[in-house]
Amino acid sequence: MSDFLTVLQFTWVPFVGAAFFSLTAAPLGALLSLRDEILLGLALPPVGAAAIVLAVMLGVDPEASFPLYASAVAAILAVSLVLPGRGGQRMSTRWRAVWLVGVFCAGDAAALLMGAASPRVEAHVHDMLRGEVLAMDRVELAGFVLLTILALALAWRFRGWLYALALDQEGLVIRHERGGQRLVRLFRVASALIIAAGVIWVGPLLTLGFLAIPTLMWERRARGLGALAGGVIALGLVGTLAGFTTAIAVDMPPVPVVIAALFVVGLAASALAGRRRA
């Protein structure tokens, strides 16, 4: 027990950071799934990782979080805005999915190749390239927590707009014209900000896990959009807490253990919900 508490003293900052990140990443994944854009969300973290690695190669201080974060946001936003919308005339749904898989592979390969080609990059972003949690300092954690709380408050305040955006973007744009188009652009920006934050502070692998696994485990069990949002947030948070504590207890890397915990917690919650409805 004493060893557990000793390790926790050194890991509580990324622990808390990952827990708070799950509160925004998991519902973002649910919204992307409802919009039939989950592949877009999964393709973007490697793009952000490649942008961070490129910035370090070009001379940006690896400890300078803000310019690295800005690089990741710019790259993610550029890709998400350039890609035609789902069901657009320029690209079928099937071909768009293939294109997104290509973006995922290209981003991941670019990050790995640049990391291997530059000893400077390898020395500073090795943990990120392996999918490990990047430690943030206490000041960054405080800002991250405040921004997360602000994002959740705004999402709750405008949840009706977000639900409409998730279920019927075309109808929203027709009814509100410029307002609807502005909301679509704001959603892209918010998605880029959240995903880039995950890439730089908790790593690409855990970002992918938060976007996909809670929705995978809970979407078909949820009764209503509010239940879906609340359920994926709960699964993400409980999975993070269970995964981190287990990783510390068994002396294993936290990220893969958290990923495993998300599946275990999701399966348990799904089974429990199924019994209650039986």
Residue, then its C-alpha position, 0 to 999 in steps of 0.5 A: m500500500s505504501d508503494f502504491l501511494t508513493v507512485l501515486q504522488f508522482t503520477w497524480v497530475p497525468f492521472v487527473g489530466a486524463a480523467f478530466f480529458s475523458l469528460t470531453a473526449a467521450p461525448l465528442g466521440a458520441l457526437l461524431s458517431l451520431r454524425d457518422e463521422i467517427l472515422l474522422g475523429l479516429a483519423l485526426p489524432p495521428v495528424g496532430a501527432a505528426a504536426i507536433v513531431l514536425a514542429v519539434m524537428l523544425g526547432v520548436d522547444p519540446e517543452a513549449s506546450f502552447p506552440l506544439y498545441a497550436s501546431a496540432v490544432a492547425a493541422i487537425l483543423a485543416v484536415s477536418l475542413v478540407l475533407p468534404g462533408r459526409g454524403g457530399q457530391r464530391m465524395s461518396t460515404r464509402w470513398r470518404a471512409v477509405w480516404l480517412v483510413g489513408v489519413f490515419c495511416a499517413g499521419d501515424a507513419a509520418a510521426l514514426l518516420m520523423g521520430a526515427a530520423s531525428p534523435r532530437v525528436e526521438a529523445h523528447v516525444h518518444d513516449m507520445l509516439r509509443g502512446e504513453v501519457l505525457a506528463m503536464d505540470r501543475v499549472e497546465l493541469a489547472g488550466f486544463v481543468l478550468l477549460t474542461i469545466l468551461a467546455l462542459a458548461l457550454a455543451w450543457r447550455f447549448r445541448g439542444w443545438l449539439y443534438a440537432l447538429a448530431l442528428d440533422q445537420e442539413g435540417l439545421v442549416i436549412r432552418h437557421e442558414r448562416g447560424g447553422q453553418r456557423l455552428v458547424r464550423l464552431f463544432r469543427v474548431a471545438s473538435a480540433l481543440i479537444i483532440a489536439a489537447g488529448v494528443i499532446w497531454v495524454g497521447p494519441l492512443l488514449t485519445l483514440g480510446f476515449l473517442a471510440i470505446p465508450t460509444l462502442m460500449w454504450e450507444r446501443r444501450a442508451r435511451g435518448l441522447g442525454a442518456l448517451a452523453g451521460g453514459v459515455i462520460a461515466l464509462g470514460l471516467v470510471g475506466t480511467l480511474a480503474g485503469f490508472t489505479t490498476a496500472i500503478a498497482v501492477d506496475m504496468p504502463p497506464v495507457p494500455v491498462v486504461i484502454a483495457a479497463l474501458f472495455v471491461v467497464g463498458l462490458a460490465a455496464s452493458a450487461l447490467a443495463g441488459r439485465r435491468r431491461a430483461 
